[in-house]
């Protein structure tokens, strides 16, 4: 069994310090819950006291006392030089190990908690206008048959095919499968393409939901490091791809979390490497419509590859509204058929009404793009003005797009900072959330698509925590 890192355990524990009893008792109870839920399977090694205390923002004595209670309950064993190992659960029910990345904040968090861990956008006024204008009779044609369309509604697939064709990537509806958002698309592809032990190359940092999907398949994650300007290091990437990994997972437009877009020269170089080494590309285009200046997204990287050697992910969540839960995969027809059969076994297809409403959004692309671009520029400008007025050593590189700023905070452990913020009802995303190697512990992803008053309160809280823990900022 693998060792549970202090970073991962702090993330799983969430707001463990809330409740009755001493801090050690609360920590012990939270650890018991994780063991019973199989979030940490029997046989796993727990982190030692000192790194866990640092990650939790508490004393080493608290962790030592919590471990002692677990030993007394015969749930763990501790051996000198070998650490602490989980022996058993106190529950009778044993379930599969649950995912360890929380994409929407912590379960059981107080209703008053301020969620600054997500860069999700409010619904576009364009989407609201479209929905407001729909009458019941407009949707009636969608209720024409039994309603089971495993690969998706034909009209919506035609709209998506036209969308890509207009971006310079000729596409047929048979190359499209509709999914329950981009997240399901990633999980479907990882389930079909990746087997335990397969090598998957990912940017570092990258989207945390994709890391979770690949880890769930027990993939061997290989980092493609970035240069000092937070852009792809092509020399390092070539070395990784020359080892013939099974899959490469990349963004070409507006990466998550950095908001970086590949230049045309870099696209050509990456495409040549992928073709030379016969590496399958999963291209995440979920943020391609969130550029800060571009009028249109670039032609996807998949356009320069054989459609049978690539899969392109898209979504309506960013440009229109996440609540539609409409995403898709564009790939070769053979893979689409396989994905359709695999997906049908779990849900028989997406709700038809959602797809019918989504299809009506596409004629309004230009208006929706203009709104999002202005919205992002406005919010980023406000956060930038607020940051430069503060006497901190924080730094960042301007993004090409996206909804968050990647901030480097020298000398700050953002995992510990997140725990301290959680005790003040603020949810933050620490840098290691986005790293296959738990790196970037001095970095914070701060969404700027929030009211400036809320951003100001968040920055005040962070500075207050750092003042207490470091003595000065």
Beta strands, then each sheet from edge to edge (+ up, - down):
strand 1: 45-46
strand 2: 76-79
strand 3: 83-86
strand 4: 114-115
strand 5: 176-179
strand 6: 199-203
strand 7: 220-224
strand 8: 247-250
strand 9: 280-284
strand 10: 310-315
strand 11: 327-331
strand 12: 404-408
strand 13: 426-427
strand 14: 429-430
strand 15: 443-447
sheet 1: 1+ 3- 2+
sheet 2: 4+ 13+
sheet 3: 5+ 11- 10+ 9+ 8+ 6+ 7+
sheet 4: 12+ 15- 14+
end
